[in-house]
């Protein structure tokens, strides 16, 4: 059975473990209707458009009834 000859230092151990925690930043694109930054494949929160058409009522147009 293989046994380590030397003890792994705290630094080397932490460097090895840190690679599992790397996170990629969120990619944003400009909305084709209003130009606001939007996560790909999601409707725009500002105007409610997705793929060139309105899919949900936006805050600006007053989609809520009171």
CHARMM internal coordinates of N, CA and C (Angstrom, degrees):
IC EDIT
DIST 1 N 1 CA 1.4531
DIST 1 CA 1 C 1.5356
ANGL 1 N 1 CA 1 C 109.00
DIST 1 C 2 N 1.3181
ANGL 1 CA 1 C 2 N 116.81
DIHE 1 N 1 CA 1 C 2 N 137.09
DIST 2 N 2 CA 1.4598
ANGL 1 C 2 N 2 CA 121.16
DIHE 1 CA 1 C 2 N 2 CA -178.51
DIST 2 CA 2 C 1.5228
ANGL 2 N 2 CA 2 C 110.83
DIHE 1 C 2 N 2 CA 2 C -76.79
DIST 2 C 3 N 1.3370
ANGL 2 CA 2 C 3 N 115.35
DIHE 2 N 2 CA 2 C 3 N 134.52
DIST 3 N 3 CA 1.4606
ANGL 2 C 3 N 3 CA 121.78
DIHE 2 CA 2 C 3 N 3 CA 179.75
DIST 3 CA 3 C 1.5270
ANGL 3 N 3 CA 3 C 107.45
DIHE 2 C 3 N 3 CA 3 C -129.20
DIST 3 C 4 N 1.3459
ANGL 3 CA 3 C 4 N 117.97
DIHE 3 N 3 CA 3 C 4 N 133.57
DIST 4 N 4 CA 1.4611
ANGL 3 C 4 N 4 CA 119.46
DIHE 3 CA 3 C 4 N 4 CA 179.14
DIST 4 CA 4 C 1.5267
ANGL 4 N 4 CA 4 C 111.53
DIHE 3 C 4 N 4 CA 4 C -62.04
DIST 4 C 5 N 1.3328
ANGL 4 CA 4 C 5 N 115.52
DIHE 4 N 4 CA 4 C 5 N 138.60
DIST 5 N 5 CA 1.4656
ANGL 4 C 5 N 5 CA 119.87
DIHE 4 CA 4 C 5 N 5 CA 178.97
DIST 5 CA 5 C 1.5238
ANGL 5 N 5 CA 5 C 111.04
DIHE 4 C 5 N 5 CA 5 C -77.44
DIST 5 C 6 N 1.3382
ANGL 5 CA 5 C 6 N 116.58
DIHE 5 N 5 CA 5 C 6 N -35.65
DIST 6 N 6 CA 1.4596
ANGL 5 C 6 N 6 CA 121.41
DIHE 5 CA 5 C 6 N 6 CA -179.48
DIST 6 CA 6 C 1.5290
ANGL 6 N 6 CA 6 C 109.90
DIHE 5 C 6 N 6 CA 6 C -124.64
DIST 6 C 7 N 1.3038
ANGL 6 CA 6 C 7 N 114.54
DIHE 6 N 6 CA 6 C 7 N 152.73
DIST 7 N 7 CA 1.4573
ANGL 6 C 7 N 7 CA 120.32
DIHE 6 CA 6 C 7 N 7 CA 177.26
DIST 7 CA 7 C 1.5329
ANGL 7 N 7 CA 7 C 108.89
DIHE 6 C 7 N 7 CA 7 C -72.52
DIST 7 C 8 N 1.3329
ANGL 7 CA 7 C 8 N 117.49
DIHE 7 N 7 CA 7 C 8 N 138.66
DIST 8 N 8 CA 1.4588
ANGL 7 C 8 N 8 CA 121.73
DIHE 7 CA 7 C 8 N 8 CA 177.61
DIST 8 CA 8 C 1.5236
ANGL 8 N 8 CA 8 C 108.84
DIHE 7 C 8 N 8 CA 8 C -75.55
DIST 8 C 9 N 1.3392
ANGL 8 CA 8 C 9 N 116.41
DIHE 8 N 8 CA 8 C 9 N 128.71
DIST 9 N 9 CA 1.4650
ANGL 8 C 9 N 9 CA 120.44
DIHE 8 CA 8 C 9 N 9 CA -178.19
DIST 9 CA 9 C 1.5316
ANGL 9 N 9 CA 9 C 110.48
DIHE 8 C 9 N 9 CA 9 C -69.94
DIST 9 C 10 N 1.3189
ANGL 9 CA 9 C 10 N 115.31
DIHE 9 N 9 CA 9 C 10 N 161.51
DIST 10 N 10 CA 1.4684
ANGL 9 C 10 N 10 CA 120.50
DIHE 9 CA 9 C 10 N 10 CA 178.98
DIST 10 CA 10 C 1.5278
ANGL 10 N 10 CA 10 C 110.21
DIHE 9 C 10 N 10 CA 10 C -60.89
DIST 10 C 11 N 1.3056
ANGL 10 CA 10 C 11 N 116.66
DIHE 10 N 10 CA 10 C 11 N -38.51
DIST 11 N 11 CA 1.4560
ANGL 10 C 11 N 11 CA 121.64
DIHE 10 CA 10 C 11 N 11 CA -179.30
DIST 11 CA 11 C 1.5302
ANGL 11 N 11 CA 11 C 111.46
DIHE 10 C 11 N 11 CA 11 C -62.71
DIST 11 C 12 N 1.3342
ANGL 11 CA 11 C 12 N 116.35
DIHE 11 N 11 CA 11 C 12 N -50.78
DIST 12 N 12 CA 1.4666
ANGL 11 C 12 N 12 CA 120.16
DIHE 11 CA 11 C 12 N 12 CA 179.96
DIST 12 CA 12 C 1.5242
ANGL 12 N 12 CA 12 C 111.40
DIHE 11 C 12 N 12 CA 12 C -63.69
DIST 12 C 13 N 1.3113
ANGL 12 CA 12 C 13 N 117.03
DIHE 12 N 12 CA 12 C 13 N -39.89
DIST 13 N 13 CA 1.4592
ANGL 12 C 13 N 13 CA 121.34
DIHE 12 CA 12 C 13 N 13 CA 178.92
DIST 13 CA 13 C 1.5275
ANGL 13 N 13 CA 13 C 110.67
DIHE 12 C 13 N 13 CA 13 C -62.47
DIST 13 C 14 N 1.3430
ANGL 13 CA 13 C 14 N 116.91
DIHE 13 N 13 CA 13 C 14 N -45.00
DIST 14 N 14 CA 1.4604
ANGL 13 C 14 N 14 CA 120.85
DIHE 13 CA 13 C 14 N 14 CA -177.79
DIST 14 CA 14 C 1.5181
ANGL 14 N 14 CA 14 C 112.33
DIHE 13 C 14 N 14 CA 14 C -70.27
DIST 14 C 15 N 1.3401
ANGL 14 CA 14 C 15 N 116.94
DIHE 14 N 14 CA 14 C 15 N -34.48
DIST 15 N 15 CA 1.4639
ANGL 14 C 15 N 15 CA 120.16
DIHE 14 CA 14 C 15 N 15 CA 176.68
DIST 15 CA 15 C 1.5319
ANGL 15 N 15 CA 15 C 109.81
DIHE 14 C 15 N 15 CA 15 C -63.77
DIST 15 C 16 N 1.3213
ANGL 15 CA 15 C 16 N 117.11
DIHE 15 N 15 CA 15 C 16 N -41.55
DIST 16 N 16 CA 1.4628
ANGL 15 C 16 N 16 CA 121.49
DIHE 15 CA 15 C 16 N 16 CA 179.52
DIST 16 CA 16 C 1.5273
ANGL 16 N 16 CA 16 C 110.74
DIHE 15 C 16 N 16 CA 16 C -64.89
DIST 16 C 17 N 1.3114
ANGL 16 CA 16 C 17 N 117.33
DIHE 16 N 16 CA 16 C 17 N -41.81
DIST 17 N 17 CA 1.4706
ANGL 16 C 17 N 17 CA 120.86
DIHE 16 CA 16 C 17 N 17 CA -178.19
DIST 17 CA 17 C 1.5174
ANGL 17 N 17 CA 17 C 112.65
DIHE 16 C 17 N 17 CA 17 C -73.43
DIST 17 C 18 N 1.3221
ANGL 17 CA 17 C 18 N 117.64
DIHE 17 N 17 CA 17 C 18 N -27.61
DIST 18 N 18 CA 1.4674
ANGL 17 C 18 N 18 CA 121.34
DIHE 17 CA 17 C 18 N 18 CA -176.09
DIST 18 CA 18 C 1.5208
ANGL 18 N 18 CA 18 C 112.15
DIHE 17 C 18 N 18 CA 18 C -66.78
DIST 18 C 19 N 1.3358
ANGL 18 CA 18 C 19 N 118.34
DIHE 18 N 18 CA 18 C 19 N -25.24
DIST 19 N 19 CA 1.4593
ANGL 18 C 19 N 19 CA 120.41
DIHE 18 CA 18 C 19 N 19 CA -178.00
DIST 19 CA 19 C 1.5186
ANGL 19 N 19 CA 19 C 112.97
DIHE 18 C 19 N 19 CA 19 C -66.00
DIST 19 C 20 N 1.3230
ANGL 19 CA 19 C 20 N 118.43
DIHE 19 N 19 CA 19 C 20 N -20.13
DIST 20 N 20 CA 1.4593
ANGL 19 C 20 N 20 CA 120.99
DIHE 19 CA 19 C 20 N 20 CA 179.40
DIST 20 CA 20 C 1.5190
ANGL 20 N 20 CA 20 C 111.56
DIHE 19 C 20 N 20 CA 20 C -80.40
DIST 20 C 21 N 1.3146
ANGL 20 CA 20 C 21 N 117.48
DIHE 20 N 20 CA 20 C 21 N -17.69
DIST 21 N 21 CA 1.4569
ANGL 20 C 21 N 21 CA 121.54
DIHE 20 CA 20 C 21 N 21 CA -174.74
DIST 21 CA 21 C 1.5213
ANGL 21 N 21 CA 21 C 113.85
DIHE 20 C 21 N 21 CA 21 C -97.85
DIST 21 C 22 N 1.3364
ANGL 21 CA 21 C 22 N 118.00
DIHE 21 N 21 CA 21 C 22 N 2.74
DIST 22 N 22 CA 1.4507
ANGL 21 C 22 N 22 CA 120.22
DIHE 21 CA 21 C 22 N 22 CA -177.90
DIST 22 CA 22 C 1.5206
ANGL 22 N 22 CA 22 C 109.86
DIHE 21 C 22 N 22 CA 22 C -67.01
DIST 22 C 23 N 1.3245
ANGL 22 CA 22 C 23 N 115.81
DIHE 22 N 22 CA 22 C 23 N 135.86
DIST 23 N 23 CA 1.4537
ANGL 22 C 23 N 23 CA 121.99
DIHE 22 CA 22 C 23 N 23 CA -177.54
DIST 23 CA 23 C 1.5305
ANGL 23 N 23 CA 23 C 108.23
DIHE 22 C 23 N 23 CA 23 C -122.25
DIST 23 C 24 N 1.3237
ANGL 23 CA 23 C 24 N 116.89
DIHE 23 N 23 CA 23 C 24 N 135.61
DIST 24 N 24 CA 1.4576
ANGL 23 C 24 N 24 CA 120.11
DIHE 23 CA 23 C 24 N 24 CA 176.55
DIST 24 CA 24 C 1.5277
ANGL 24 N 24 CA 24 C 108.99
DIHE 23 C 24 N 24 CA 24 C -85.90
DIST 24 C 25 N 1.3276
ANGL 24 CA 24 C 25 N 118.55
DIHE 24 N 24 CA 24 C 25 N 140.57
DIST 25 N 25 CA 1.4584
ANGL 24 C 25 N 25 CA 120.34
DIHE 24 CA 24 C 25 N 25 CA -179.41
DIST 25 CA 25 C 1.5287
ANGL 25 N 25 CA 25 C 111.22
DIHE 24 C 25 N 25 CA 25 C -68.54
DIST 25 C 26 N 1.3174
ANGL 25 CA 25 C 26 N 116.22
DIHE 25 N 25 CA 25 C 26 N 154.34
DIST 26 N 26 CA 1.4590
ANGL 25 C 26 N 26 CA 122.18
DIHE 25 CA 25 C 26 N 26 CA 179.88
DIST 26 CA 26 C 1.5209
ANGL 26 N 26 CA 26 C 108.92
DIHE 25 C 26 N 26 CA 26 C -69.90
DIST 26 C 27 N 1.3283
ANGL 26 CA 26 C 27 N 116.83
DIHE 26 N 26 CA 26 C 27 N 130.23
DIST 27 N 27 CA 1.4533
ANGL 26 C 27 N 27 CA 121.58
DIHE 26 CA 26 C 27 N 27 CA 178.53
DIST 27 CA 27 C 1.5263
ANGL 27 N 27 CA 27 C 108.94
DIHE 26 C 27 N 27 CA 27 C -86.51
DIST 27 C 28 N 1.3191
ANGL 27 CA 27 C 28 N 117.09
DIHE 27 N 27 CA 27 C 28 N 130.24
DIST 28 N 28 CA 1.4522
ANGL 27 C 28 N 28 CA 121.80
DIHE 27 CA 27 C 28 N 28 CA 179.97
DIST 28 CA 28 C 1.5195
ANGL 28 N 28 CA 28 C 109.54
DIHE 27 C 28 N 28 CA 28 C -118.55
DIST 28 C 29 N 1.3347
ANGL 28 CA 28 C 29 N 115.51
DIHE 28 N 28 CA 28 C 29 N 145.06
DIST 29 N 29 CA 1.4584
ANGL 28 C 29 N 29 CA 121.55
DIHE 28 CA 28 C 29 N 29 CA 175.22
DIST 29 CA 29 C 1.5228
ANGL 29 N 29 CA 29 C 107.63
DIHE 28 C 29 N 29 CA 29 C -125.24
DIST 29 C 30 N 1.3102
ANGL 29 CA 29 C 30 N 117.40
DIHE 29 N 29 CA 29 C 30 N 163.82
DIST 30 N 30 CA 1.4605
ANGL 29 C 30 N 30 CA 121.56
DIHE 29 CA 29 C 30 N 30 CA 178.98
DIST 30 CA 30 C 1.5228
ANGL 30 N 30 CA 30 C 109.48
DIHE 29 C 30 N 30 CA 30 C -83.90
DIST 30 C 31 N 1.3258
ANGL 30 CA 30 C 31 N 116.64
DIHE 30 N 30 CA 30 C 31 N 137.05
DIST 31 N 31 CA 1.4664
ANGL 30 C 31 N 31 CA 121.88
DIHE 30 CA 30 C 31 N 31 CA 176.77
DIST 31 CA 31 C 1.5270
ANGL 31 N 31 CA 31 C 108.43
DIHE 30 C 31 N 31 CA 31 C -64.62
DIST 31 C 32 N 1.3335
ANGL 31 CA 31 C 32 N 116.59
DIHE 31 N 31 CA 31 C 32 N 135.96
DIST 32 N 32 CA 1.4629
ANGL 31 C 32 N 32 CA 120.27
DIHE 31 CA 31 C 32 N 32 CA -178.26
DIST 32 CA 32 C 1.5312
ANGL 32 N 32 CA 32 C 112.00
DIHE 31 C 32 N 32 CA 32 C -70.60
DIST 32 C 33 N 1.3308
ANGL 32 CA 32 C 33 N 117.72
DIHE 32 N 32 CA 32 C 33 N -19.27
DIST 33 N 33 CA 1.4589
ANGL 32 C 33 N 33 CA 121.14
DIHE 32 CA 32 C 33 N 33 CA -177.79
DIST 33 CA 33 C 1.5292
ANGL 33 N 33 CA 33 C 112.23
DIHE 32 C 33 N 33 CA 33 C -93.74
DIST 33 C 34 N 1.3528
ANGL 33 CA 33 C 34 N 116.60
DIHE 33 N 33 CA 33 C 34 N -51.57
DIST 34 N 34 CA 1.4648
ANGL 33 C 34 N 34 CA 119.46
DIHE 33 CA 33 C 34 N 34 CA -173.90
DIST 34 CA 34 C 1.5216
ANGL 34 N 34 CA 34 C 113.89
DIHE 33 C 34 N 34 CA 34 C -113.28
DIST 34 C 35 N 1.3378
ANGL 34 CA 34 C 35 N 118.56
DIHE 34 N 34 CA 34 C 35 N -13.80
DIST 35 N 35 CA 1.4517
ANGL 34 C 35 N 35 CA 121.00
DIHE 34 CA 34 C 35 N 35 CA 177.92
DIST 35 CA 35 C 1.5149
ANGL 35 N 35 CA 35 C 115.61
DIHE 34 C 35 N 35 CA 35 C 87.99
DIST 35 C 36 N 1.3254
ANGL 35 CA 35 C 36 N 118.21
DIHE 35 N 35 CA 35 C 36 N -0.36
DIST 36 N 36 CA 1.4648
ANGL 35 C 36 N 36 CA 121.71
DIHE 35 CA 35 C 36 N 36 CA 178.73
DIST 36 CA 36 C 1.5285
ANGL 36 N 36 CA 36 C 110.10
DIHE 35 C 36 N 36 CA 36 C -68.87
DIST 36 C 37 N 1.3429
ANGL 36 CA 36 C 37 N 118.60
DIHE 36 N 36 CA 36 C 37 N 150.05
DIST 37 N 37 CA 1.4714
ANGL 36 C 37 N 37 CA 120.50
DIHE 36 CA 36 C 37 N 37 CA 175.49
DIST 37 CA 37 C 1.5261
ANGL 37 N 37 CA 37 C 110.99
DIHE 36 C 37 N 37 CA 37 C -67.23
DIST 37 C 38 N 1.3412
ANGL 37 CA 37 C 38 N 117.19
DIHE 37 N 37 CA 37 C 38 N 131.13
DIST 38 N 38 CA 1.4622
ANGL 37 C 38 N 38 CA 122.69
DIHE 37 CA 37 C 38 N 38 CA -176.55
DIST 38 CA 38 C 1.5247
ANGL 38 N 38 CA 38 C 109.04
DIHE 37 C 38 N 38 CA 38 C -136.26
DIST 38 C 39 N 1.3290
ANGL 38 CA 38 C 39 N 116.93
DIHE 38 N 38 CA 38 C 39 N 144.66
DIST 39 N 39 CA 1.4564
ANGL 38 C 39 N 39 CA 121.82
DIHE 38 CA 38 C 39 N 39 CA 173.26
DIST 39 CA 39 C 1.5338
ANGL 39 N 39 CA 39 C 107.49
DIHE 38 C 39 N 39 CA 39 C -70.96
DIST 39 C 40 N 1.3375
ANGL 39 CA 39 C 40 N 119.18
DIHE 39 N 39 CA 39 C 40 N 136.01
DIST 40 N 40 CA 1.4637
ANGL 39 C 40 N 40 CA 120.43
DIHE 39 CA 39 C 40 N 40 CA -178.02
DIST 40 CA 40 C 1.5297
ANGL 40 N 40 CA 40 C 112.88
DIHE 39 C 40 N 40 CA 40 C -58.50
DIST 40 C 41 N 1.3040
ANGL 40 CA 40 C 41 N 116.64
DIHE 40 N 40 CA 40 C 41 N 146.41
DIST 41 N 41 CA 1.4650
ANGL 40 C 41 N 41 CA 125.25
DIHE 40 CA 40 C 41 N 41 CA 177.80
DIST 41 CA 41 C 1.5267
ANGL 41 N 41 CA 41 C 112.52
DIHE 40 C 41 N 41 CA 41 C 64.55
DIST 41 C 42 N 1.3401
ANGL 41 CA 41 C 42 N 116.77
DIHE 41 N 41 CA 41 C 42 N 29.67
DIST 42 N 42 CA 1.4606
ANGL 41 C 42 N 42 CA 121.70
DIHE 41 CA 41 C 42 N 42 CA 175.72
DIST 42 CA 42 C 1.5311
ANGL 42 N 42 CA 42 C 107.56
DIHE 41 C 42 N 42 CA 42 C -132.92
DIST 42 C 43 N 1.3197
ANGL 42 CA 42 C 43 N 116.73
DIHE 42 N 42 CA 42 C 43 N 151.42
DIST 43 N 43 CA 1.4552
ANGL 42 C 43 N 43 CA 120.35
DIHE 42 CA 42 C 43 N 43 CA 176.25
DIST 43 CA 43 C 1.5242
ANGL 43 N 43 CA 43 C 108.97
DIHE 42 C 43 N 43 CA 43 C -70.66
DIST 43 C 44 N 1.3165
ANGL 43 CA 43 C 44 N 116.41
DIHE 43 N 43 CA 43 C 44 N 147.44
DIST 44 N 44 CA 1.4590
ANGL 43 C 44 N 44 CA 121.85
DIHE 43 CA 43 C 44 N 44 CA -179.99
DIST 44 CA 44 C 1.5219
ANGL 44 N 44 CA 44 C 109.42
DIHE 43 C 44 N 44 CA 44 C -68.79
DIST 44 C 45 N 1.3286
ANGL 44 CA 44 C 45 N 117.06
DIHE 44 N 44 CA 44 C 45 N 130.36
DIST 45 N 45 CA 1.4592
ANGL 44 C 45 N 45 CA 120.96
DIHE 44 CA 44 C 45 N 45 CA 179.83
DIST 45 CA 45 C 1.5195
ANGL 45 N 45 CA 45 C 111.51
DIHE 44 C 45 N 45 CA 45 C -73.13
DIST 45 C 46 N 1.3279
ANGL 45 CA 45 C 46 N 117.34
DIHE 45 N 45 CA 45 C 46 N -26.49
DIST 46 N 46 CA 1.4605
ANGL 45 C 46 N 46 CA 120.46
DIHE 45 CA 45 C 46 N 46 CA -176.94
DIST 46 CA 46 C 1.5249
ANGL 46 N 46 CA 46 C 112.54
DIHE 45 C 46 N 46 CA 46 C -79.06
DIST 46 C 47 N 1.3488
ANGL 46 CA 46 C 47 N 117.69
DIHE 46 N 46 CA 46 C 47 N -44.49
DIST 47 N 47 CA 1.4710
ANGL 46 C 47 N 47 CA 119.36
DIHE 46 CA 46 C 47 N 47 CA -174.73
DIST 47 CA 47 C 1.5299
ANGL 47 N 47 CA 47 C 113.65
DIHE 46 C 47 N 47 CA 47 C -117.20
DIST 47 C 48 N 1.3342
ANGL 47 CA 47 C 48 N 118.37
DIHE 47 N 47 CA 47 C 48 N -12.34
DIST 48 N 48 CA 1.4589
ANGL 47 C 48 N 48 CA 120.52
DIHE 47 CA 47 C 48 N 48 CA 177.06
DIST 48 CA 48 C 1.5118
ANGL 48 N 48 CA 48 C 115.17
DIHE 47 C 48 N 48 CA 48 C 80.87
DIST 48 C 49 N 1.3365
ANGL 48 CA 48 C 49 N 118.62
DIHE 48 N 48 CA 48 C 49 N 14.19
DIST 49 N 49 CA 1.4613
ANGL 48 C 49 N 49 CA 121.87
DIHE 48 CA 48 C 49 N 49 CA -179.01
DIST 49 CA 49 C 1.5182
ANGL 49 N 49 CA 49 C 111.45
DIHE 48 C 49 N 49 CA 49 C -94.83
DIST 49 C 50 N 1.3353
ANGL 49 CA 49 C 50 N 115.51
DIHE 49 N 49 CA 49 C 50 N 147.15
DIST 50 N 50 CA 1.4600
ANGL 49 C 50 N 50 CA 122.45
DIHE 49 CA 49 C 50 N 50 CA 174.07
DIST 50 CA 50 C 1.5135
ANGL 50 N 50 CA 50 C 107.53
DIHE 49 C 50 N 50 CA 50 C -146.86
DIST 50 C 51 N 1.3168
ANGL 50 CA 50 C 51 N 116.95
DIHE 50 N 50 CA 50 C 51 N 125.74
DIST 51 N 51 CA 1.4659
ANGL 50 C 51 N 51 CA 123.78
DIHE 50 CA 50 C 51 N 51 CA -178.33
DIST 51 CA 51 C 1.5248
ANGL 51 N 51 CA 51 C 112.07
DIHE 50 C 51 N 51 CA 51 C 54.18
DIST 51 C 52 N 1.3282
ANGL 51 CA 51 C 52 N 116.51
DIHE 51 N 51 CA 51 C 52 N 42.49
DIST 52 N 52 CA 1.4569
ANGL 51 C 52 N 52 CA 121.26
DIHE 51 CA 51 C 52 N 52 CA 173.41
DIST 52 CA 52 C 1.5148
ANGL 52 N 52 CA 52 C 116.07
DIHE 51 C 52 N 52 CA 52 C 82.01
DIST 52 C 53 N 1.3244
ANGL 52 CA 52 C 53 N 118.35
DIHE 52 N 52 CA 52 C 53 N 3.63
DIST 53 N 53 CA 1.4677
ANGL 52 C 53 N 53 CA 118.62
DIHE 52 CA 52 C 53 N 53 CA 177.65
DIST 53 CA 53 C 1.5196
ANGL 53 N 53 CA 53 C 109.71
DIHE 52 C 53 N 53 CA 53 C -135.73
DIST 53 C 54 N 1.3456
ANGL 53 CA 53 C 54 N 116.61
DIHE 53 N 53 CA 53 C 54 N 156.21
DIST 54 N 54 CA 1.4562
ANGL 53 C 54 N 54 CA 121.23
DIHE 53 CA 53 C 54 N 54 CA -178.32
DIST 54 CA 54 C 1.5262
ANGL 54 N 54 CA 54 C 109.04
DIHE 53 C 54 N 54 CA 54 C -80.64
DIST 54 C 55 N 1.3086
ANGL 54 CA 54 C 55 N 116.51
DIHE 54 N 54 CA 54 C 55 N 122.07
DIST 55 N 55 CA 1.4543
ANGL 54 C 55 N 55 CA 120.52
DIHE 54 CA 54 C 55 N 55 CA -177.98
DIST 55 CA 55 C 1.5184
ANGL 55 N 55 CA 55 C 112.33
DIHE 54 C 55 N 55 CA 55 C -110.28
DIST 55 C 56 N 1.3280
ANGL 55 CA 55 C 56 N 117.21
DIHE 55 N 55 CA 55 C 56 N -15.24
DIST 56 N 56 CA 1.4575
ANGL 55 C 56 N 56 CA 119.84
DIHE 55 CA 55 C 56 N 56 CA 175.29
DIST 56 CA 56 C 1.5170
ANGL 56 N 56 CA 56 C 109.14
DIHE 55 C 56 N 56 CA 56 C -148.94
DIST 56 C 57 N 1.3096
ANGL 56 CA 56 C 57 N 116.26
DIHE 56 N 56 CA 56 C 57 N 154.70
DIST 57 N 57 CA 1.4575
ANGL 56 C 57 N 57 CA 120.39
DIHE 56 CA 56 C 57 N 57 CA -179.95
DIST 57 CA 57 C 1.5185
ANGL 57 N 57 CA 57 C 109.14
DIHE 56 C 57 N 57 CA 57 C -69.25
DIST 57 C 58 N 1.3105
ANGL 57 CA 57 C 58 N 116.72
DIHE 57 N 57 CA 57 C 58 N 135.19
DIST 58 N 58 CA 1.4614
ANGL 57 C 58 N 58 CA 120.68
DIHE 57 CA 57 C 58 N 58 CA -178.66
DIST 58 CA 58 C 1.5179
ANGL 58 N 58 CA 58 C 110.55
DIHE 57 C 58 N 58 CA 58 C -92.76
DIST 58 C 59 N 1.3221
ANGL 58 CA 58 C 59 N 115.60
DIHE 58 N 58 CA 58 C 59 N 169.12
DIST 59 N 59 CA 1.4615
ANGL 58 C 59 N 59 CA 120.98
DIHE 58 CA 58 C 59 N 59 CA 179.21
DIST 59 CA 59 C 1.5206
ANGL 59 N 59 CA 59 C 110.84
DIHE 58 C 59 N 59 CA 59 C -71.09
DIST 59 C 60 N 1.3479
ANGL 59 CA 59 C 60 N 117.03
DIHE 59 N 59 CA 59 C 60 N -31.20
DIST 60 N 60 CA 1.4576
ANGL 59 C 60 N 60 CA 120.76
DIHE 59 CA 59 C 60 N 60 CA -176.77
DIST 60 CA 60 C 1.5356
ANGL 60 N 60 CA 60 C 112.41
DIHE 59 C 60 N 60 CA 60 C -69.90
DIST 60 C 61 N 1.3351
ANGL 60 CA 60 C 61 N 117.18
DIHE 60 N 60 CA 60 C 61 N -36.24
DIST 61 N 61 CA 1.4598
ANGL 60 C 61 N 61 CA 120.74
DIHE 60 CA 60 C 61 N 61 CA -175.90
DIST 61 CA 61 C 1.5194
ANGL 61 N 61 CA 61 C 112.82
DIHE 60 C 61 N 61 CA 61 C -83.82
DIST 61 C 62 N 1.3439
ANGL 61 CA 61 C 62 N 117.08
DIHE 61 N 61 CA 61 C 62 N -8.54
DIST 62 N 62 CA 1.4582
ANGL 61 C 62 N 62 CA 119.74
DIHE 61 CA 61 C 62 N 62 CA 178.80
DIST 62 CA 62 C 1.5066
ANGL 62 N 62 CA 62 C 111.96
DIHE 61 C 62 N 62 CA 62 C 71.65
DIST 62 C 63 N 1.3163
ANGL 62 CA 62 C 63 N 117.59
DIHE 62 N 62 CA 62 C 63 N 54.34
DIST 63 N 63 CA 1.4531
ANGL 62 C 63 N 63 CA 122.58
DIHE 62 CA 62 C 63 N 63 CA -177.53
DIST 63 CA 63 C 1.5220
ANGL 63 N 63 CA 63 C 114.47
DIHE 62 C 63 N 63 CA 63 C -69.37
DIST 63 C 64 N 1.3402
ANGL 63 CA 63 C 64 N 117.13
DIHE 63 N 63 CA 63 C 64 N -15.03
DIST 64 N 64 CA 1.4574
ANGL 63 C 64 N 64 CA 119.64
DIHE 63 CA 63 C 64 N 64 CA -178.48
DIST 64 CA 64 C 1.5263
ANGL 64 N 64 CA 64 C 110.67
DIHE 63 C 64 N 64 CA 64 C -87.51
DIST 64 C 65 N 1.3007
ANGL 64 CA 64 C 65 N 114.56
DIHE 64 N 64 CA 64 C 65 N 142.54
DIST 65 N 65 CA 1.4594
ANGL 64 C 65 N 65 CA 120.24
DIHE 64 CA 64 C 65 N 65 CA 176.89
DIST 65 CA 65 C 1.5185
ANGL 65 N 65 CA 65 C 108.47
DIHE 64 C 65 N 65 CA 65 C -100.61
DIST 65 C 66 N 1.3449
ANGL 65 CA 65 C 66 N 116.54
DIHE 65 N 65 CA 65 C 66 N 136.27
DIST 66 N 66 CA 1.4716
ANGL 65 C 66 N 66 CA 118.23
DIHE 65 CA 65 C 66 N 66 CA 179.82
DIST 66 CA 66 C 1.5014
ANGL 66 N 66 CA 66 C 111.49
DIHE 65 C 66 N 66 CA 66 C -125.76
END
COOR INIT
IC SEED 1 N 1 CA 1 C
IC BUILD
